Amino acid sequence: MLINVLDKSIFNLISAGEVVENPASVVKEIVENALDAGASAVIISVKGGGIEEIEIADNGSGIPKDDLLKTILPHATSKISVASDLDAIKTLGFRGEALASIAAVSDFSLVSRHADSHLSYKLSLDNGAPKISETSGDVGTRVTVNNLFFNVPARYKFLKKPVYEEGYVTALVKKFVLTRPFVAFTYYLNGKLALKSDGTGLTNALSTVYKIENSNFLSVYREENGVKLSGYIAVPAFTKSTREGQIISVNGRIVEDLSVSSSVQNAFADRLMTRTFPIFVLEITLNENSVDVNVHPNKKQVKFENARSVLSLAYGAVQEALNEYEEKLKKELFGNSEEKPFKVISGDPASQLGTPNDDLSADDKMTVFGLSDTVTLADRGVGFKNLRFDFAKEDVPMSFEKFPDYFTRQMETGNVTAEPQRPSNDVSNATYKTIGQAFATYLFVECGDELYIIDQHAAHERLLFDELVAHADANTAETQPLLLPVEYPVGAEFSQKLTDAEREFVRLGFVLRIENDSVTFLGVPTAATGIDFGAFLTKLEKDLEGGLLLSGILRDKLARAACRAAIKGGDALTPLQAAQITTNFISKGIPLQCPHGRPVFVKFAKLDLEKLFKRVL
């Protein structure tokens, strides 16, 4: 078989297949060239999904006349000149393939005026032959691409309908707006203005793209070991069903990094509902020598020299921002020690309802759950105890010897009768009032000029969950010995990671034996009884590769345990029981979300209600 030296027209088509996937990839390459040229304003116009026409104009430095022909030559670039330049790439483009590839599969033209020139010049192709002519224009460059893939039917037939291609281009333009917030972008779709940013900063860019109030975004910033992470995350109330709202840039370059996304997702943890994804815009800035951007044909991915430190930085920064946000909300809800909108009162909730303590009915004395009058603590195994609530004829096992007394019960080992505690009757300083229960699920609480509607199950579930997590964090997690040891084969590398994390395993309640090619489980945390070891190890290996902490692996199990034990939606309560529960919720600090990410309460201002009833116009 003979070896052929391909004509440049053929290898340009081959190269175009790698660089030019669709209209969005064309827009990406041309806009990146504009940004590398120092443009502060970019105008993008797309027609027919970008298949019919793409036109991009910028006010960058422009291209000298003598360099115009070089723009469509393969591997011709102004970004690098020697091999060592690849070790510290500072520009978005550097391969010199983009314009040559685009020109090979479209009707291509380029008009540019260099900053040192009084004239503009146009580069066009006539049957593949380049031609340069004088024309008029401002400093900068305008690239026009018509009839994409007209000469490559095999690629053309794989393009999607124009409306879908438009969607890809629009999503890309939004990413540019967010990652280059000090560049003004104007985007036209089929001749109509679709999006416009003013280039005045990220806060305005956020409102332009997401249509979410800026107050619903949290600033994120952290810098460690020469790596800086900055940007914004949306509060947990605003999420998407896909990762499309997640924007990551590295030294100004838009990238797709599932590991960083996963670190942010894990920082949100139980604040998110299942199958929802946080919205964020994060910029990672580090020395060019510490990141390799030349690892993907379309430069969509990068490789960090120290990925673990980057992932840890992202996790810590996002978690810190969320914690500060929640603390602020709780202060607004519960106040500080001097002044509490929801004052933690010592009086019996019966006083809120005008019911003397001595007049409690038998039903009210029976239980504040409205469920059963007994709580049983029984030994299970050797030194293991299980808390059970007799609810709907079904025992609900829990994991710890002492259960949080959220409903002012006194619990002892054995059978006891649960009655509401009777502290002093001084409620003169109470600043909230329990109105009652609706639909056997929601508690209504009036506080000043605000009305709070609390999901009784979500609130109780989160309080129980926090207690379970606290036990794990305090090294008091219980272990359930396995009747028969469970052995699984593992690779040498994963085995070493397990060995490194062995102390953490023990802290969480695992008992295991790790060898070079296997791991044997001898005991598991009580909350993780029934664990699928194969699935657990598979997920654990992936998580450890992503730099995640082992302490997060039991959250789902703990959340399920809390869910089973919590008071349920549909549990009807007497007025006194509702007041007692509200008192205990407030004294513990009503959480913002349940372990599954659902909101625990919603709040209405008196003014909101007055507007609904047209009392205020």
C-alpha positions as CSV (number, residue, x, y, z in Angstrom):
1,M,0.0,0.0,0.0
2,L,1.4,3.4,-1.0
3,I,1.7,6.2,1.5
4,N,0.2,9.4,0.1
5,V,1.2,12.9,1.1
6,L,-2.1,14.6,1.4
7,D,-2.9,17.9,-0.3
8,K,-3.4,20.8,2.0
9,S,-7.1,21.1,0.9
10,I,-7.6,17.5,2.3
11,F,-5.7,17.9,5.6
12,N,-7.5,21.2,6.2
13,L,-10.8,19.3,5.9
14,I,-9.5,16.7,8.3
15,S,-8.3,19.3,10.8
16,A,-11.7,21.1,10.4
17,G,-13.4,17.9,11.6
18,E,-11.5,18.2,14.9
19,V,-11.9,21.9,15.5
20,V,-15.2,22.7,13.9
21,E,-18.0,20.5,15.3
22,N,-20.9,22.9,14.8
23,P,-21.8,26.6,14.5
24,A,-21.2,27.1,18.2
25,S,-17.5,25.9,17.9
26,V,-17.0,28.4,15.1
27,V,-18.3,31.2,17.3
28,K,-16.1,30.0,20.1
29,E,-12.9,30.1,18.1
30,I,-13.6,33.5,16.5
31,V,-14.7,35.1,19.8
32,E,-11.6,33.8,21.5
33,N,-9.4,35.4,18.8
34,A,-11.2,38.7,19.5
35,L,-10.6,38.4,23.2
36,D,-6.9,37.6,22.6
37,A,-6.7,40.7,20.5
38,G,-7.8,42.8,23.5
39,A,-11.4,43.5,22.4
40,S,-13.6,45.3,24.9
41,A,-16.7,45.0,22.7
42,V,-17.8,42.0,20.6
43,I,-20.9,41.8,18.3
44,I,-22.2,38.4,17.4
45,S,-24.8,37.8,14.7
46,V,-26.2,34.4,13.8
47,K,-28.7,33.4,11.2
48,G,-30.3,30.0,10.5
49,G,-28.7,28.5,13.6
50,G,-25.2,29.6,12.4
51,I,-25.4,27.2,9.4
52,E,-26.6,30.0,7.1
53,E,-24.4,32.8,8.5
54,I,-22.2,33.8,11.4
55,E,-20.7,37.3,11.7
56,I,-18.5,38.4,14.5
57,A,-17.1,41.9,14.9
58,D,-14.7,43.2,17.6
59,N,-12.8,46.4,18.5
60,G,-9.5,44.6,19.2
61,S,-6.1,45.5,17.9
62,G,-6.8,44.3,14.3
63,I,-4.6,42.4,11.9
64,P,-1.8,44.0,9.8
65,K,-2.3,43.7,6.0
66,D,0.8,41.7,5.6
67,D,-0.5,39.0,8.1
68,L,-3.9,38.6,6.6
69,L,-2.9,35.7,4.3
70,K,-1.3,33.9,7.2
71,T,-4.6,33.8,9.1
72,I,-5.9,31.0,6.9
73,L,-2.6,29.0,6.8
74,P,-2.5,25.9,9.0
75,H,-0.5,26.2,12.2
76,A,0.0,29.9,11.8
77,T,-0.4,31.9,15.0
78,S,0.7,35.0,16.8
79,K,0.3,33.4,20.2
80,I,3.4,31.2,20.5
81,S,6.7,31.0,18.7
82,V,8.9,28.4,20.5
83,A,8.2,25.1,22.2
84,S,8.7,26.4,25.7
85,D,5.7,28.8,25.2
86,L,3.4,25.7,25.5
87,D,4.5,25.4,29.1
88,A,2.8,28.7,30.1
89,I,0.0,29.5,27.7
90,K,-1.5,32.9,28.5
91,T,-3.9,33.2,25.5
92,L,-7.1,31.4,24.6
93,G,-5.9,30.4,21.2
94,F,-2.4,29.0,20.4
95,R,-2.6,26.2,17.8
96,G,-3.2,28.3,14.7
97,E,-5.8,25.9,13.3
98,A,-9.1,27.7,13.8
99,L,-9.4,30.1,10.9
100,A,-7.8,27.7,8.5
101,S,-10.2,25.0,9.5
102,I,-13.2,27.3,9.3
103,A,-12.2,28.7,5.9
104,A,-11.9,25.1,4.6
105,V,-15.5,24.3,5.3
106,S,-17.4,27.5,4.6
107,D,-17.7,30.6,2.5
108,F,-15.3,32.7,4.5
109,S,-14.3,36.4,4.6
110,L,-12.4,38.6,7.0
111,V,-12.2,42.4,7.2
112,S,-9.6,44.0,9.6
113,R,-8.0,47.3,10.3
114,H,-4.9,47.3,12.4
115,A,-4.6,50.0,15.1
116,D,-1.5,51.5,13.3
117,S,-3.3,51.6,9.9
118,H,-5.7,54.1,8.4
119,L,-7.1,51.6,6.0
120,S,-9.1,48.4,6.3
121,Y,-8.5,45.3,4.2
122,K,-10.7,42.4,3.3
123,L,-9.6,38.8,2.9
124,S,-11.9,36.6,0.8
125,L,-11.6,33.3,-0.9
126,D,-12.5,32.7,-4.6
127,N,-12.7,29.0,-5.2
128,G,-10.2,28.5,-2.5
129,A,-7.8,31.2,-3.8
130,P,-7.3,34.1,-1.3
131,K,-7.8,37.6,-2.4
132,I,-7.1,40.9,-0.5
133,S,-8.8,44.2,-1.3
134,E,-9.1,47.6,0.4
135,T,-12.4,48.5,2.1
136,S,-13.7,50.7,4.9
137,G,-14.0,49.9,8.6
138,D,-13.0,50.8,12.1
139,V,-10.1,49.4,14.1
140,G,-10.8,45.7,14.8
141,T,-11.8,42.6,12.9
142,R,-15.0,41.3,11.4
143,V,-15.3,37.6,10.4
144,T,-18.1,36.3,8.2
145,V,-18.9,32.6,7.8
146,N,-21.6,31.5,5.4
147,N,-22.9,28.1,4.4
148,L,-21.1,26.1,7.0
149,F,-20.1,22.6,5.8
150,F,-21.4,23.2,2.3
151,N,-18.5,21.2,0.9
152,V,-18.6,18.4,3.5
153,P,-21.9,16.6,3.1
154,A,-20.9,14.0,5.6
155,R,-20.6,16.6,8.3
156,Y,-23.5,18.8,7.2
157,K,-26.0,15.9,7.6
158,F,-25.1,15.5,11.2
159,L,-25.9,19.1,12.1
160,K,-29.1,19.5,14.1
161,K,-32.1,21.7,13.1
162,P,-31.3,25.4,13.2
163,V,-33.3,26.0,16.4
164,Y,-31.2,23.5,18.3
165,E,-27.9,24.9,16.9
166,E,-29.1,28.4,17.9
167,G,-29.5,27.0,21.4
168,Y,-25.9,25.9,21.5
169,V,-24.7,29.2,20.3
170,T,-26.8,31.1,22.8
171,A,-25.6,29.0,25.7
172,L,-22.0,29.7,24.6
173,V,-22.6,33.5,24.3
174,K,-23.9,33.5,27.8
175,K,-20.8,31.7,29.0
176,F,-18.7,34.4,27.4
177,V,-20.8,37.1,29.0
178,L,-20.2,35.6,32.5
179,T,-16.5,34.6,32.1
180,R,-15.6,38.0,30.5
181,P,-17.8,40.4,32.4
182,F,-15.8,43.5,31.5
183,V,-16.3,42.9,27.8
184,A,-19.5,44.2,26.3
185,F,-21.3,41.5,24.2
186,T,-24.1,42.1,21.8
187,Y,-25.8,39.1,20.4
188,Y,-28.3,39.1,17.4
189,L,-30.3,36.1,16.5
190,N,-31.9,36.2,13.0
191,G,-31.6,39.9,12.9
192,K,-33.2,40.5,16.4
193,L,-31.3,41.5,19.5
194,A,-31.2,38.4,21.8
195,L,-28.8,39.4,24.5
196,K,-26.7,42.5,25.5
197,S,-24.2,43.0,28.3
198,D,-22.7,46.3,29.2
199,G,-19.3,45.0,30.2
200,T,-19.4,46.7,33.6
201,G,-18.7,43.6,35.8
202,L,-20.0,40.2,36.9
203,T,-22.9,41.4,39.0
204,N,-24.6,43.0,36.0
205,A,-23.6,40.0,33.8
206,L,-25.4,37.7,36.3
207,S,-28.6,39.5,36.1
208,T,-28.3,39.7,32.3
209,V,-27.9,35.9,31.9
210,Y,-29.9,34.4,34.7
211,K,-32.7,36.9,35.3
212,I,-32.3,36.3,39.0
213,E,-32.0,39.1,41.5
214,N,-28.4,39.7,42.5
215,S,-29.4,39.3,46.2
216,N,-29.9,35.6,45.4
217,F,-26.2,35.2,44.5
218,L,-23.5,34.7,47.1
219,S,-20.0,35.9,46.5
220,V,-17.3,33.2,46.7
221,Y,-13.6,33.9,47.3
222,R,-10.7,32.0,48.6
223,E,-7.0,31.9,47.8
224,E,-4.5,29.2,48.9
225,N,-1.1,28.1,47.8
226,G,-1.1,30.3,44.7
227,V,-4.6,29.3,43.5
228,K,-7.4,31.7,43.7
229,L,-11.1,30.9,43.3
230,S,-13.7,33.7,42.9
231,G,-17.2,34.2,41.6
232,Y,-20.8,33.7,42.6
233,I,-23.1,30.8,43.5
234,A,-26.9,31.0,43.5
235,V,-28.6,30.3,46.8
236,P,-30.0,26.8,47.1
237,A,-33.5,28.0,46.2
238,F,-32.4,28.5,42.6
239,T,-31.3,25.4,40.8
240,K,-31.5,23.7,37.4
241,S,-32.3,20.2,36.3
242,T,-29.0,20.0,34.4
243,R,-25.5,21.4,34.8
244,E,-26.1,24.1,32.1
245,G,-26.1,26.8,34.8
246,Q,-22.6,25.9,35.9
247,I,-19.8,28.0,34.4
248,I,-16.2,27.4,35.1
249,S,-13.2,29.3,33.7
250,V,-9.5,28.7,34.3
251,N,-7.4,31.8,33.7
252,G,-10.2,33.2,31.6
253,R,-10.7,30.1,29.6
254,I,-14.2,28.4,29.6
255,V,-13.7,24.8,30.5
256,E,-15.9,21.8,31.4
257,D,-14.6,20.1,34.6
258,L,-16.8,17.5,36.2
259,S,-14.5,17.2,39.2
260,V,-14.9,20.9,40.1
261,S,-18.6,20.7,39.5
262,S,-18.8,17.7,41.7
263,S,-16.9,19.4,44.5
264,V,-19.3,22.3,44.4
265,Q,-22.3,19.9,44.3
266,N,-20.9,18.2,47.4
267,A,-20.4,21.5,49.2
268,F,-24.1,22.2,48.7
269,A,-24.8,18.6,50.0
270,D,-28.3,18.2,51.4
271,R,-29.3,21.8,50.6
272,L,-30.3,20.5,47.1
273,M,-33.2,18.4,46.1
274,T,-32.5,15.1,44.3
275,R,-31.5,15.5,40.6
276,T,-31.1,19.3,40.9
277,F,-27.8,21.2,40.2
278,P,-26.5,24.4,41.7
279,I,-26.0,27.5,39.6
280,F,-22.6,29.1,39.8
281,V,-20.0,31.1,37.9
282,L,-16.5,30.4,39.2
283,E,-13.1,31.6,38.0
284,I,-10.0,29.7,38.9
285,T,-6.8,31.7,38.6
286,L,-3.4,30.1,39.0
287,N,0.1,30.2,37.5
288,E,0.1,29.1,33.8
289,N,2.8,26.6,34.6
290,S,0.4,24.8,36.9
291,V,-2.2,24.0,34.3
292,D,-2.0,22.2,31.0
293,V,-4.6,23.6,28.5
294,N,-3.3,21.6,25.6
295,V,-5.1,18.3,26.4
296,H,-8.3,18.5,24.4
297,P,-9.0,19.1,20.7
298,N,-11.4,21.9,21.4
299,K,-9.6,23.1,24.5
300,K,-12.7,22.4,26.6
301,Q,-10.8,20.6,29.3
302,V,-7.6,21.3,31.2
303,K,-5.3,19.3,33.5
304,F,-4.2,20.8,36.8
305,E,-0.8,20.0,38.2
306,N,-2.4,19.7,41.7
307,A,-6.0,18.8,41.1
308,R,-6.7,17.9,44.7
309,S,-5.8,21.3,46.0
310,V,-8.0,23.0,43.4
311,L,-11.0,20.7,44.3
312,S,-10.4,21.3,48.0
313,L,-10.3,25.0,47.5
314,A,-13.6,24.9,45.5
315,Y,-15.3,22.8,48.1
316,G,-14.1,24.9,51.0
317,A,-14.9,28.3,49.4
318,V,-18.5,27.3,48.4
319,Q,-19.2,25.7,51.8
320,E,-18.0,28.8,53.6
321,A,-20.2,31.0,51.5
322,L,-23.2,28.8,52.1
323,N,-22.6,28.6,55.9
324,E,-22.3,32.4,56.1
325,Y,-25.5,32.8,54.1
326,E,-27.4,30.4,56.4
327,E,-26.1,32.0,59.5
328,K,-27.3,35.4,58.2
329,L,-30.7,34.0,57.4
330,K,-31.0,32.4,60.8
331,K,-30.1,35.7,62.5
332,E,-32.8,37.4,60.5
333,L,-35.2,34.6,61.5
334,F,-34.2,34.0,65.1
335,G,-32.2,37.2,65.9
336,N,-29.1,37.4,68.0
337,S,-28.8,36.9,71.8
338,E,-30.0,40.5,72.5
339,E,-33.0,40.6,70.2
340,K,-34.8,37.6,68.7
341,P,-37.7,37.9,66.3
342,F,-38.5,34.3,67.3
343,K,-37.7,34.5,71.0
344,V,-36.8,31.2,72.7
345,I,-39.4,31.3,75.5
346,S,-39.5,29.3,78.7
347,G,-43.2,29.4,79.1
348,D,-45.6,26.5,78.4
349,P,-47.0,26.8,74.9
350,A,-50.4,26.2,76.4
351,S,-50.2,29.8,77.6
352,Q,-50.0,31.0,73.9
353,L,-53.4,29.4,73.4
354,G,-55.0,30.7,76.6
355,T,-55.1,27.1,78.0
356,P,-54.0,26.7,81.7
357,N,-51.4,24.1,82.2
358,D,-53.6,22.1,84.6
359,D,-56.3,21.8,82.0
360,L,-54.4,19.6,79.6
361,S,-56.6,16.9,78.1
362,A,-55.7,13.2,78.3
363,D,-55.0,13.3,74.6
364,D,-52.6,16.2,74.9
365,K,-50.8,14.6,77.8
366,M,-50.4,11.4,75.8
367,T,-47.9,12.7,73.3
368,V,-46.7,15.8,71.6
369,F,-46.2,13.7,68.4
370,G,-49.9,12.8,68.3
371,L,-48.6,9.2,67.8
372,S,-48.0,6.9,70.8
373,D,-47.6,7.3,74.5
374,T,-44.5,5.2,74.8
375,V,-40.9,5.3,73.6
376,T,-38.9,2.0,73.8
377,L,-35.2,1.7,74.0
378,A,-34.2,-1.9,73.5
379,D,-30.8,-3.6,73.4
380,R,-29.8,-4.9,70.0
381,G,-26.7,-7.1,69.6
382,V,-23.8,-6.5,72.0
383,G,-24.0,-3.0,73.4
384,F,-26.2,-1.6,70.6
385,K,-29.4,0.2,71.4
386,N,-32.2,1.1,69.1
387,L,-34.8,3.8,69.5
388,R,-38.3,2.9,68.2
389,F,-41.4,5.0,67.8
390,D,-44.6,3.1,67.6
391,F,-46.0,4.8,64.5
392,A,-48.7,3.4,62.3
393,K,-48.0,-0.1,63.8
394,E,-44.5,0.0,62.3
395,D,-41.2,0.2,64.3
396,V,-38.7,2.7,63.1
397,P,-35.1,1.8,64.1
398,M,-32.6,4.5,64.9
399,S,-29.0,4.4,65.5
400,F,-27.9,6.1,68.8
401,E,-28.4,5.3,72.4
402,K,-29.7,8.8,73.2
403,F,-32.2,10.4,70.9
404,P,-32.5,14.2,70.7
405,D,-35.3,15.4,73.0
406,Y,-36.9,17.8,70.4
407,F,-40.4,17.6,71.9
408,T,-39.4,18.1,75.6
409,R,-39.6,14.5,76.5
410,Q,-37.6,12.8,79.2
411,M,-36.4,9.5,77.9
412,E,-35.0,6.7,80.0
413,T,-33.9,3.2,79.1
414,G,-37.0,1.1,79.1
415,N,-40.6,2.1,78.8
416,V,-41.6,5.6,79.9
417,T,-44.6,7.8,79.4
418,A,-43.9,10.9,77.4
419,E,-45.5,14.1,78.7
420,P,-44.9,17.7,77.8
421,Q,-42.5,19.4,80.2
422,R,-44.0,22.2,82.3
423,P,-41.6,25.0,82.7
424,S,-42.6,28.3,84.1
425,N,-45.7,30.1,82.8
426,D,-43.8,33.3,82.0
427,V,-44.5,34.0,78.3
428,S,-44.9,37.7,78.6
429,N,-41.8,38.2,76.3
430,A,-43.0,35.7,73.6
431,T,-42.8,37.4,70.2
432,Y,-44.4,34.6,68.2
433,K,-47.8,32.9,68.2
434,T,-48.7,29.5,66.9
435,I,-51.9,29.8,65.0
436,G,-52.3,26.1,64.3
437,Q,-52.0,23.4,61.7
438,A,-53.2,23.2,58.1
439,F,-53.8,20.0,56.1
440,A,-52.2,18.0,59.0
441,T,-48.8,19.0,57.6
442,Y,-48.1,22.7,57.9
443,L,-47.7,24.8,61.1
444,F,-48.7,28.4,60.9
445,V,-46.7,30.8,63.1
446,E,-47.2,34.6,63.4
447,C,-44.2,36.6,64.3
448,G,-44.5,40.4,64.3
449,D,-45.5,41.4,60.8
450,E,-44.6,38.1,59.2
451,L,-46.3,34.8,58.8
452,Y,-44.2,31.6,58.7
453,I,-45.6,28.3,57.3
454,I,-43.5,25.4,58.5
455,D,-43.4,21.9,57.0
456,Q,-43.6,19.8,60.2
457,H,-42.0,16.8,58.6
458,A,-39.1,18.7,56.9
459,A,-38.3,20.6,60.0
460,H,-38.3,17.6,62.3
461,E,-36.4,15.5,59.8
462,R,-33.6,18.0,59.5
463,L,-33.3,18.4,63.3
464,L,-32.9,14.7,63.7
465,F,-30.5,14.5,60.8
466,D,-28.2,17.2,62.3
467,E,-28.2,15.2,65.5
468,L,-27.1,12.0,63.7
469,V,-24.4,13.9,61.8
470,A,-23.2,15.4,65.1
471,H,-22.8,11.9,66.5
472,A,-20.7,10.9,63.5
473,D,-18.6,14.0,63.7
474,A,-18.0,13.5,67.4
475,N,-16.7,10.0,66.9
476,T,-19.7,8.5,68.7
477,A,-21.0,6.6,65.6
478,E,-22.1,3.1,66.5
479,T,-20.9,0.0,64.7
480,Q,-23.0,-3.0,63.7
481,P,-20.8,-6.2,63.5
482,L,-21.4,-8.3,60.5
483,L,-22.3,-11.9,61.1
484,L,-20.2,-13.0,58.0
485,P,-17.3,-10.8,56.8
486,V,-17.8,-9.3,53.3
487,E,-14.7,-9.4,51.1
488,Y,-14.3,-7.4,47.8
489,P,-11.4,-7.4,45.4
490,V,-9.7,-4.0,44.8
491,G,-6.8,-2.7,42.8
492,A,-3.5,-1.8,44.4
493,E,-3.9,1.9,43.9
494,F,-7.4,2.0,45.4
495,S,-6.2,-0.2,48.2
496,Q,-3.5,2.4,49.1
497,K,-6.2,5.1,49.1
498,L,-8.3,3.0,51.5
499,T,-5.3,2.5,53.7
500,D,-4.7,6.2,53.8
501,A,-8.3,6.8,54.9
502,E,-8.5,3.9,57.3
503,R,-8.6,6.1,60.4
504,E,-11.5,8.0,58.9
505,F,-13.3,4.7,58.2
506,V,-12.9,3.8,61.9
507,R,-14.2,7.2,63.0
508,L,-17.3,6.7,61.0
509,G,-18.0,3.3,62.5
510,F,-16.5,0.9,59.9
511,V,-14.4,-2.1,60.9
512,L,-12.4,-3.4,57.9
513,R,-9.3,-5.2,56.9
514,I,-7.3,-3.8,53.9
515,E,-4.9,-5.9,51.9
516,N,-3.1,-5.3,48.6
517,D,-5.8,-6.8,46.5
518,S,-8.9,-6.8,48.7
519,V,-10.9,-5.1,51.4
520,T,-12.9,-7.1,54.0
521,F,-15.7,-5.5,55.9
522,L,-16.2,-6.8,59.5
523,G,-18.6,-4.1,60.7
524,V,-20.5,-1.1,59.4
525,P,-22.0,2.0,61.0
526,T,-25.4,1.2,62.4
527,A,-27.0,3.8,60.1
528,A,-25.5,2.0,57.1
529,T,-26.9,-1.4,57.8
530,G,-28.0,-3.0,54.6
531,I,-25.4,-1.2,52.5
532,D,-24.6,-2.4,49.0
533,F,-20.9,-2.9,49.4
534,G,-20.2,-3.2,45.7
535,A,-22.0,0.0,44.8
536,F,-20.5,1.7,47.8
537,L,-16.9,0.8,46.8
538,T,-17.5,1.8,43.2
539,K,-18.8,5.2,44.2
540,L,-16.2,5.6,46.9
541,E,-13.3,5.0,44.4
542,K,-14.8,7.7,42.1
543,D,-15.3,10.1,44.9
544,L,-11.8,9.7,46.3
545,E,-10.4,10.3,42.9
546,G,-12.4,13.6,42.8
547,G,-10.9,14.7,46.1
548,L,-14.0,14.3,48.1
549,L,-14.0,13.6,51.8
550,L,-15.0,10.3,53.2
551,S,-17.1,12.0,55.9
552,G,-19.8,12.6,53.3
553,I,-20.4,9.0,52.3
554,L,-23.1,8.3,54.9
555,R,-25.2,11.4,54.4
556,D,-27.9,9.6,52.4
557,K,-28.1,6.8,55.0
558,L,-28.5,9.3,57.8
559,A,-31.0,11.3,55.9
560,R,-33.1,8.2,55.3
561,A,-32.9,7.3,59.0
562,A,-34.0,10.8,60.0
563,C,-36.8,10.7,57.4
564,R,-38.2,7.5,58.8
565,A,-38.2,8.7,62.4
566,A,-39.5,12.2,61.9
567,I,-43.1,13.3,62.4
568,K,-44.9,12.8,59.1
569,G,-47.0,15.1,56.9
570,G,-50.5,14.1,57.5
571,D,-50.1,13.6,61.3
572,A,-53.0,15.7,62.8
573,L,-52.1,17.6,65.9
574,T,-54.2,19.3,68.5
575,P,-53.7,23.0,69.0
576,L,-51.6,22.4,72.1
577,Q,-49.4,19.8,70.3
578,A,-48.9,22.2,67.4
579,A,-47.8,24.9,69.8
580,Q,-45.5,22.6,71.7
581,I,-43.8,21.4,68.5
582,T,-43.4,25.0,67.3
583,T,-41.8,25.9,70.6
584,N,-39.2,23.1,70.2
585,F,-38.5,23.8,66.6
586,I,-37.8,27.4,67.4
587,S,-35.7,26.6,70.5
588,K,-33.5,24.4,68.3
589,G,-33.4,26.8,65.4
590,I,-35.6,26.0,62.5
591,P,-33.3,24.8,59.7
592,L,-33.6,26.2,56.1
593,Q,-33.8,22.9,54.2
594,C,-34.5,19.3,55.0
595,P,-31.7,16.7,54.3
596,H,-33.2,16.2,50.8
597,G,-33.0,19.9,50.0
598,R,-36.7,20.8,50.3
599,P,-37.4,24.1,52.1
600,V,-38.5,23.8,55.7
601,F,-40.6,27.0,55.8
602,V,-41.9,29.9,53.7
603,K,-42.4,33.4,54.9
604,F,-45.0,36.0,54.0
605,A,-44.9,39.6,55.2
606,K,-48.1,41.2,56.4
607,L,-47.6,43.7,53.5
608,D,-47.7,40.8,51.0
609,L,-51.0,39.6,52.3
610,E,-52.4,43.2,52.3
611,K,-51.4,43.5,48.7
612,L,-53.2,40.2,47.8
613,F,-56.4,41.5,49.4
614,K,-56.0,45.0,47.8
615,R,-55.7,46.7,51.2
616,V,-52.5,48.2,49.9
617,L,-52.2,49.2,46.3
